[in-house]
């Protein structure tokens, strides 16, 4: 009976280990504004993000300026290149941080509160900085750039589905999945008749849980991105998703490495050669034998 119960607890570790990692990720990446902004900041240099921002701002200008069909492509290329050039400056990086700080509120609201139609990045603060810089540089039509609440869609509400429910539940759970994982590991080992085998099983369960975590992240990525339009938004959203889940994948590798180390350590410990037992011979016996 103890063996069956220990085995059942070890199997539960396969599910609980990745849940613990996701719960910690929700709390640190989604629940913390400063960490969210810090994670998103390097994306200011990401080509997909830069192109999406430049496309959106350029499109807004062309809706305001009628240059005719013959000049449209030339004007578009000129403005697009000018915006891309601005996106290499520190001014753009600062504006991007401002935009992502505001985006955190929409992400938290959509993912953990069950509200909001989408997770978006409002380009208004970026557009304002672009307009000022390009106007100062005398770029044609720059003064006609409309500063509107144009948005890059990172996540559609209909793409959330079960992921929203999972995120809400794990945030409510807090640290308890991690506590439960450690408690189950200890209980599984203590209940086992053969504890070394239980340790090996726990290590394998952790490794399997890490593999399950990688699978869930990949499936979530595909299901979330497939609902976005096949334009710059999808490419930018993919870069943002990968940046936000980088720490989650790192946690998965740590769990995988720890599980493999635990299993191998327990396995190799049981196979170490035992020292031969040398019978103790009393000194008096040695003296007696020398007189013979």
C-alpha positions, 0 to 999 in steps of 0.5 A: 500500500505504501508503494502504491501511494508513493508512486501516486504522489510521484506521478502528481509531481509531473503535473505539479512541478510545471504548475509551480513554475507557471505560478511563479512566472505569473506572479513575477512577470505579469504581476510586477510592473517594473519586471514587466517593463524591464523584460519588454525594454530590449524589444525596442531593438527587435526588428519585428517590433520596430517594423510593426511600429513603423508600419502603423505610424506610416499607415496613419500618415497616409490616411491623413495625406493624399499624395496620389497613387504615383507618389504614395509608394515613394512617400511611404518608403521615405516615412517608413525609413525615417521612422525606422531610423528614429527607432535606433535612438534613445528617445525611442527606447524611452518612449517604448518603455512608457508604452510598455508600462501602460501595456502592463495594465491592459495585460494584467487586466486581460489575463488575470481579471478576465476583462478587456478585449485584447492585450495591446500596446498604445503607440501614442507616446511613441508617435508623439516622439517620432513626430517631434523628432522627424519634424525637427529633422524637416522630414516631409509630411512629418508634421502631418503625423496624427498622434492617436491611440494607435495600437499593436495587438499582442493578444486577442481576447478570443485567443485567450480561452483556457489560458486566461482561466489557468492564469487566474487560478495560478495567480490566486494559488500564489506560492502554494503550488511550489509548497505542495511540490516540495511537500509531495516530494518529501511525502513520496520519499518517506512513504516509499519502502525503497527510498532510493527508487523513490528519489529516482522516480521523483527526479524522473517526474521533475524532468517529465514535468519540465518537458510538459512545461515546454509543450504547454508553452509551445501550444499556448504560443501557437494558439495565441498567435494564430488568432492575430492577423498575419501582418506585423502584429503577429510577428511583433506579438511572437517576439513579445511572447518569447520575451515574456516567457523566456524566464518560464523556459529558463525555469523549465530547464532548471527543473529538468536539470534538477530532476536529471541530477536527482535521478542520476545521483540516487541511481549512482549512489546505489551502485557505489562499490561497498568497502570490504569488511576486514575482521578485527584481530585482537593484539593478544591473538596476534601475540599468541599466534607468534608463539606457536 
